Amino acid sequence: MKFLYNTLRWANMLLILATLLAYLAPHANPAKIWQLSFLGLAYPFLLVGNIGFIIFWAVKRKPYFLFSIGCILVGFGYFTSFFGWHFFSGKTGGKDDIKLMTYNIAGFRKFEAESKDKQQLKTAILEKFAQENGQPDILCIQEGSGDQAVEVIRKTFGYSHYFKKKGTVIFSKYPFVNQDMLPFGNTGNSCVWADLKTPKGIVRVYCAHLQSNWLTYTANKIATKGDLREKQTWKDIRYVMRQYKNAVAIRAGQAQVIKDHLSKSPYPVILCGDFNDPPVSYVHRLLSEGLQDSFCEKGSGVSFTFAGKLPALRIDYVLCSKIFQVKSHRVGDVELSDHFPVLVSLELEARGGR
């Protein structure tokens, strides 16, 4: 028994070390140190492991549980970005509240190439979702590359104003004052922005789709069929690591472009979209500086926005200036993509700064 306890104690210490290193991920530019980003991605699993050790040592009446408690408390800000406490938050009822939804539709999974029956089924699912949730005042779409899928969304929600570039779309019931796209270079990703005239003043909205990891197929293959005794599994793992290393560095550069433009905005800002990075990441820290994360303000429980087989990923966000009051945040339950939509209500308070 003593040998078992010693082994578990050392395993606990290694887990704590990995967790502490994960806390450094948001502060390390992945273009220089990408390995910490991978630990940041693993934070939910590190957290669960620490909670498991807390329970185990507490049941065994060993004081070692205090180490994992201390580890979690050191990074409590990251814990609250993973687990929301706002279980009894009231829903908004203000007529001037801004209701916003961001959704990576993944082209409705090749909507335009499907049969009419499948298209009609997906359209019916979207229409039901719209009936149950109403029309957002602002709808931000990523991976809306197919014109037909985008048109279905426009008609379903009844928008007359929209701006689209490279599959990234801002729909709005508010008139557009100005709009443009930020330069991401030779990539299929993009970030569009628009100044919208709301009843309480002009608001600048950014809709971003940052560099994808392009790992879903291989990662799913490893998760479902991987055998560590097989060479192919290790080849797949090395491929995943290479792809992730390249993608996370590209995202850091894209996030800097957004940050530089956003910091010069003369209006209150809403930044939303698919960042393809978790809360414990350099990209999230960079983009959320000076802004509020709607989940941290009004989220409840554990929130995942990625619907693929890779679990525990919150990679779709709504960030906003502190002049907004976040009234509600929730993740929609609709299976039309490998992401779930995020729905948020915001109240623009009296002007006094960003």
C-alpha positions in Angstrom: 0.0 0.0 0.0 2.9 2.3 0.8 4.3 1.8 -2.7 0.9 2.6 -4.2 0.6 5.8 -2.2 4.1 6.9 -3.2 3.4 6.2 -6.9 0.1 8.2 -6.7 1.8 11.0 -4.9 4.4 11.4 -7.5 1.7 11.1 -10.3 -0.2 13.9 -8.5 3.0 16.1 -8.3 3.6 15.6 -12.1 0.0 16.5 -12.8 0.3 19.6 -10.7 3.5 20.6 -12.6 1.8 20.1 -15.9 -1.2 22.2 -14.7 1.1 25.0 -13.6 2.9 25.0 -16.9 -0.5 25.1 -18.6 -1.2 28.4 -16.7 1.8 29.9 -18.6 0.3 29.1 -22.0 -1.6 32.4 -22.3 1.6 34.3 -21.6 3.8 32.6 -24.1 3.6 33.4 -27.8 3.1 30.1 -29.6 5.2 31.3 -32.5 8.2 30.9 -30.0 7.0 28.3 -27.5 4.2 26.2 -28.9 4.4 23.3 -26.4 2.8 25.3 -23.7 -0.2 25.9 -26.0 -0.7 22.2 -26.1 -0.9 22.0 -22.3 -3.4 24.9 -22.3 -5.5 22.8 -24.7 -5.3 19.9 -22.2 -6.4 22.1 -19.2 -9.9 20.6 -18.8 -8.3 17.1 -18.5 -5.6 18.4 -16.1 -8.4 20.0 -14.0 -10.4 16.8 -13.9 -7.3 14.9 -12.9 -6.6 17.3 -10.0 -10.2 17.0 -8.8 -9.9 13.3 -8.9 -6.8 13.4 -6.7 -8.5 15.8 -4.3 -11.4 13.3 -3.8 -9.0 10.3 -3.6 -6.7 11.8 -0.9 -9.6 13.3 1.0 -11.4 9.9 1.2 -8.1 8.3 2.3 -7.7 11.2 4.8 -4.3 12.1 3.5 -3.2 15.8 3.5 -2.0 15.6 -0.1 -5.3 16.8 -1.4 -4.2 20.3 -0.3 -1.6 20.4 -3.1 -4.2 20.0 -5.9 -6.6 22.4 -4.2 -3.7 25.0 -4.1 -2.9 24.3 -7.7 -6.5 25.0 -8.8 -6.7 28.1 -6.7 -3.5 29.5 -8.2 -5.2 29.3 -11.6 -8.7 30.1 -10.4 -9.3 32.6 -13.2 -8.8 29.8 -15.7 -11.1 27.5 -13.7 -13.9 30.1 -14.0 -13.3 30.3 -17.8 -14.1 26.6 -17.9 -16.9 26.4 -15.3 -19.5 29.1 -15.0 -21.2 30.0 -11.7 -24.2 32.0 -12.9 -26.9 29.4 -12.6 -29.7 31.8 -11.5 -29.0 34.7 -13.9 -32.2 36.3 -15.1 -32.9 36.5 -18.8 -33.0 39.8 -20.5 -36.3 41.6 -21.3 -35.1 45.0 -22.3 -36.4 46.1 -25.7 -33.1 47.8 -26.5 -30.9 44.9 -25.5 -28.7 43.6 -28.3 -29.4 39.9 -28.9 -26.4 38.3 -30.7 -25.6 34.9 -32.0 -22.3 33.5 -33.3 -22.3 30.2 -35.2 -19.7 28.3 -37.2 -22.1 26.6 -39.6 -19.3 24.5 -41.3 -21.1 25.2 -44.6 -24.0 23.2 -43.0 -21.7 20.2 -43.7 -21.7 20.5 -47.5 -25.3 21.7 -47.7 -25.2 22.5 -51.4 -23.9 19.1 -52.4 -26.7 17.3 -50.6 -30.0 16.0 -51.9 -33.1 18.2 -51.8 -34.6 16.0 -49.0 -31.5 16.5 -46.8 -31.5 20.2 -47.6 -35.2 20.5 -46.6 -34.5 18.6 -43.4 -31.7 20.9 -42.4 -33.8 24.0 -43.3 -36.6 22.7 -41.2 -34.2 22.2 -38.2 -33.0 25.7 -38.6 -36.5 27.1 -38.9 -37.5 25.3 -35.7 -34.4 26.7 -33.9 -35.3 30.2 -35.2 -38.9 29.9 -33.9 -37.8 28.8 -30.5 -35.1 31.4 -30.1 -36.3 34.3 -32.2 -34.3 36.5 -34.5 -31.0 37.7 -33.1 -30.4 41.4 -33.7 -26.9 40.5 -34.9 -25.9 37.1 -36.3 -22.3 36.3 -37.0 -21.5 33.3 -39.2 -18.2 31.5 -39.9 -17.6 29.0 -42.6 -20.5 30.3 -44.6 -18.8 29.6 -47.8 -21.8 28.2 -49.6 -24.1 30.9 -51.0 -27.1 28.7 -50.8 -26.6 27.9 -47.1 -26.1 31.6 -46.3 -29.2 32.5 -48.2 -31.2 29.9 -46.3 -30.0 31.5 -43.0 -30.8 35.0 -44.3 -34.4 34.1 -45.3 -35.0 32.0 -42.2 -34.1 34.8 -39.8 -35.3 37.6 -42.1 -32.3 39.9 -42.4 -32.1 42.7 -44.9 -28.6 43.9 -44.0 -25.5 41.7 -44.2 -21.8 41.8 -45.1 -19.8 38.7 -46.3 -16.2 38.0 -47.1 -14.5 34.6 -47.4 -17.3 32.8 -45.7 -17.4 35.1 -42.7 -20.7 36.9 -42.5 -22.3 39.6 -40.3 -26.1 39.7 -40.5 -27.9 42.6 -38.8 -31.3 44.1 -38.3 -29.4 47.4 -37.6 -28.2 49.5 -40.6 -24.5 49.3 -41.6 -22.6 52.6 -41.2 -19.3 51.1 -42.4 -17.7 47.6 -43.0 -14.5 46.0 -44.1 -12.3 42.9 -43.8 -9.0 42.6 -42.0 -6.1 41.3 -43.9 -5.0 37.7 -42.9 -2.9 37.2 -46.0 -3.1 34.1 -48.2 -5.5 32.0 -46.1 -9.1 30.9 -46.2 -9.7 32.4 -42.8 -11.0 35.9 -42.3 -12.3 38.6 -39.9 -14.9 41.0 -41.0 -16.1 44.1 -39.1 -19.0 46.4 -39.3 -20.2 49.6 -37.6 -23.9 49.1 -36.8 -26.3 51.9 -35.8 -28.2 50.6 -32.8 -30.9 52.5 -30.8 -28.2 53.4 -28.2 -25.5 54.4 -30.6 -23.0 52.9 -33.0 -21.4 49.6 -32.1 -18.5 48.0 -33.9 -18.9 44.2 -34.4 -16.1 41.9 -35.4 -16.8 38.4 -36.7 -13.6 36.2 -36.8 -12.7 32.8 -38.0 -9.1 32.1 -37.0 -6.8 29.4 -38.4 -8.2 25.9 -38.1 -6.0 23.0 -36.7 -7.3 20.7 -39.5 -7.1 17.9 -37.1 -10.6 16.6 -36.7 -10.3 13.5 -39.0 -6.9 12.4 -37.7 -7.7 13.2 -34.0 -11.0 11.3 -34.3 -9.1 8.4 -35.8 -6.6 8.3 -32.9 -9.4 8.6 -30.4 -11.5 5.8 -31.8 -9.1 3.4 -33.4 -5.6 4.4 -32.1 -3.4 1.6 -30.8 -0.2 2.8 -29.1 1.5 -0.5 -30.1 1.0 0.4 -33.8 3.5 2.6 -35.7 0.7 4.2 -37.7 -0.8 5.6 -34.5 2.5 7.3 -33.6 2.7 8.7 -37.1 -0.7 10.1 -36.7 0.2 11.6 -33.3 3.3 13.3 -34.8 1.2 14.6 -37.7 -1.3 16.1 -35.2 1.5 17.8 -33.3 3.0 19.3 -36.4 -0.3 20.6 -37.6 -1.1 22.1 -34.2 2.3 23.7 -34.0 1.8 25.5 -37.3 -1.8 26.4 -36.8 -1.4 27.9 -33.3 1.4 30.2 -34.5 -0.7 31.4 -37.4 -3.6 32.1 -35.1 -1.4 34.2 -32.9 -0.5 36.4 -35.8 -4.2 36.7 -36.9 -5.2 37.6 -33.3 -2.6 40.4 -33.3 -4.1 41.9 -36.5 -7.5 41.9 -34.8 -6.1 43.3 -31.6 -4.3 46.2 -33.4 -7.4 47.1 -35.3 -9.8 46.7 -32.4 -7.7 48.9 -30.1 -8.3 51.9 -32.4 -12.1 51.5 -32.6 -13.9 54.8 -31.8 -17.0 52.7 -30.8 -17.8 50.1 -28.2 -16.7 46.7 -29.5 -18.2 43.2 -29.8 -15.8 40.6 -31.0 -17.1 37.1 -31.6 -16.5 34.0 -33.7 -14.5 30.8 -33.8 -11.1 31.4 -32.4 -10.1 27.7 -32.6 -8.3 28.1 -29.3 -9.5 27.3 -25.7 -9.7 29.9 -22.9 -6.3 28.9 -21.5 -4.5 30.2 -24.6 -2.4 33.0 -25.9 -5.0 34.0 -28.4 -7.8 34.2 -25.9 -5.7 36.3 -23.5 -4.6 38.7 -26.2 -8.1 39.2 -27.6 -9.9 39.4 -24.3 -7.6 42.0 -22.7 -9.8 44.9 -21.8 -13.0 43.1 -22.8 -15.5 40.8 -21.1 -16.0 37.1 -22.0 -19.8 36.6 -22.0 -19.4 33.1 -20.6 -17.3 34.3 -17.6 -19.9 36.9 -17.0 -23.1 34.9 -17.3 -22.3 31.3 -18.2 -23.3 28.3 -16.1 -21.8 24.9 -15.6 -19.4 23.5 -18.2 -19.8 24.9 -21.6 -18.6 23.2 -24.8 -19.0 24.8 -28.3 -17.3 22.2 -30.4 -19.6 19.3 -31.4 -16.9 17.0 -32.7 -15.5 13.9 -31.0 -12.7 16.0 -29.3 -14.3 16.7 -26.0 -14.3 19.7 -23.6 -13.6 22.4 -26.2 -14.9 26.0 -25.8 -13.5 27.7 -28.9 -16.4 30.0 -29.9 -16.7 33.3 -28.1 -18.5 36.6 -27.6 -16.2 39.3 -26.1 -17.4 42.8 -25.6 -16.3 46.2 -24.2 -16.9 46.8 -20.5 -19.5 49.5 -21.4 -21.8 46.6 -22.1 -23.6 44.7 -19.4 -23.8 41.0 -20.3 -27.4 40.0 -19.5 -27.3 36.3 -20.6 -25.2 33.7 -22.2 -26.1 30.2 -23.4 -25.0 27.6 -26.0 -27.8 26.6 -28.4 -28.7 22.9 -28.9 -28.9 22.4 -32.7 -27.0 19.8 -34.7 -26.3 21.3 -38.1 -22.5 21.7 -37.8 -19.5 20.5 -35.8 -20.0 23.6 -33.6 -22.9 24.8 -31.4 -24.2 28.4 -31.7 -23.5 30.8 -28.8 -26.4 33.2 -27.9 -25.8 36.3 -25.9 -27.8 39.4 -24.8 -26.0 42.6 -24.1 -27.2 46.0 -22.8 -25.2 49.0 -23.9 -24.9 51.3 -20.9 -24.6 55.0 -20.8 -21.6 56.2 -22.8 -18.5 56.9 -20.7 -15.8 55.1 -22.6 -15.0 51.7 -24.1 
